[in-house]
């Protein structure tokens, strides 16, 4: 008998079984790979400064949605 089964049987008399021994699947428990979004965020920041210091500097706000979107996805907020 594994340790998990032992603890589940031991906790049964305390009425803690549904809270401790049940496998709970939550949306937050999934691990997402965010490395690609960090790379894209850094590239978009580099692109922002490239546009900012170019003769087309007035269009630097066109790059900002990419910066914020990739940053939010890298932090797993979206």
DOKOL-474723 format. One record per atom (N, C-alpha, C, CB): residue in one letter; z, y, x. Coordinates in steps of 0.2 Angstrom, whole numbers, plus 5000, padded with zeros to 4 digits. Glycine has a CB too. Layout:
REM residues N
AZYX ...
REM end
This chain:
REM residues 78
X500049945004 X500050005000 X500050065005 X500650004995 X499650115003 X499550175007 X500150225005 X498850205006 X500250265010 X500750315009 X500650355003 X500850365015 X500050375001 X499850414995 X500050384989 X499150434995 X499950314988 X500150274983 X500850264982 X499850204983 X501250264988 X501950254988 X502250314985 X502150244995 X502050374987 X502350444985 X502150454978 X502050494989 X501550434975 X501350434968 X501850394964 X500650424967 X501950334966 X502450294962 X503150324962 X502450224965 X503350344968 X504050374969 X504150434964 X504150394976 X503550484964 X503650544960 X503550534953 X503150594963 X503350474951 X503250454944 X503850464939 X502950384943 X504450454942 X505050454938 X505250524938 X505550414941 X505050574942 X505150644942 X504750684937 X505150674949 X504250654934 X503750684930 X503350734934 X504050714924 X503250724941 X502850774945 X502150744946 X503250784951 X502050684944 X501450644945 X500850684943 X501450584941 X500750714938 X500150754936 X500050814941 X500150784929 X500550844944 X500550904948 X500450884955 X501150944947 X500650834958 X500650814965 X500150764966 X501350794967 X500050714963 X499650654965 X498950654962 X500050594963 X498850704957 X498150704954 X497650734959 X498150744947 X497050714959 X496550744963 X496350804959 X496050694965 X496450864962 X496150924959 X495550944963 X496750974959 X495050964959 X494450984962 X494351064960 X493850944959 X494451104965 X494351174963 X493751204966 X495051214966 X493551254964 X492951294967 X493051314974 X492651344962 X493651334975 X493851364981 X493951314987 X494451404981 X493951254985 X494051204990 X493451184994 X494351144987 X492851204991 X492251184995 X492151235001 X491651184990 X491951205006 X491851245012 X491151255013 X492151205019 X490951315013 X490251335014 X490151355021 X490151395009 X489551345023 X489251365030 X489051435029 X488751315032 X489451485033 X489251555033 X488951575039 X489851595031 X488851535044 X488551555051 X487951595050 X488551495055 X487451565046 X486851595045 X486851665042 X486351555040 X487351675038 X487451745035 X487751795040 X487951745029 X488151765045 X488451815050 X487851835055 X488951775054 X487451785056 X486851805060 X486451855057 X486451745062 X486251845050 X485851895047 X486151955046 X485651865040 X486851955045 X487252025045 X487152065051 X487952015043 X487252025057 X487152065063 X486452085065 X487352015069 X485952045063 X485252075063 X485152135059 X484752015061 X485452135053 X485352185048 X485652255051 X485552175041 X486252245054 X486552305057 X486152325063 X487252285060 X485852285067 X485452305072 X484852335070 X485252245077 X484552315064 X483952345061 X484152415058 X483752295055 X484752415056 X484952485053 X484952535058 X485652475050 X485252515064 X485252565070 X484552575073 X485752545075 X484152525072 X483452535075 X483152585070 X483152475075 X483252585064 X482852625059 X483252695060 X482952605052 X483852695061 X484252765061 X484052805067 X484952745061 X483952775072 X483752815078 X482952815079 X484052785084 X482552795075 X481852795075 X481652865072 X481552735072 X480952885072 X480752935069 X480752935061 X480052955071 X480852875059 X480952855052 X481652855050 X480552795049 X482152895053 X482852895052 X483052905045 X483152935056 X482652945041 X482852955034 X482852895029 X482353005031 X482552845032 X482452785028 X483052725030 X481752745029 X483552755033 X484052705035 X484452675029 X484552735040 X484452715024 X484752685018 X484452625015 X484852745013 X483852615016 X483452565014 X483652495017 X482652565015 X484052495022 X484352435026 X485052425023 X484252445033 X485352475020 X486052465018 X486152405013 X486352525016 X485752395008 X485852335004 X485852265008 X485352334999 X485452265013 X485452205017 X486152195020 X484852195021 X486352245023 X487052245027 X487552225023 X487152315030 X487652255017 X488252235012 X488152175009 X488252295007 X487552155008 X487452085005 X487652025010 X486752075002 X487352035016 X487451985021 X488151985023 X487051995027 X488552045023 X489252045025 X489652005019 X489452115026 X489452025013 X489851995008 X489751915008 X489652025001 X489151895009 X489051825009 X489351785015 X488251805009 X489351825021 X489751795027 X490451785025 X489551845033 X490751835022 X491451825020 X491651785014 X491751895019 X491051755011 X491151715006 X491451744999 X491551645007 X491251804998 X491451844993 X490951834987 X491451914994 X490351814988 X489851804983 X489651734983 X489151844985 
REM end
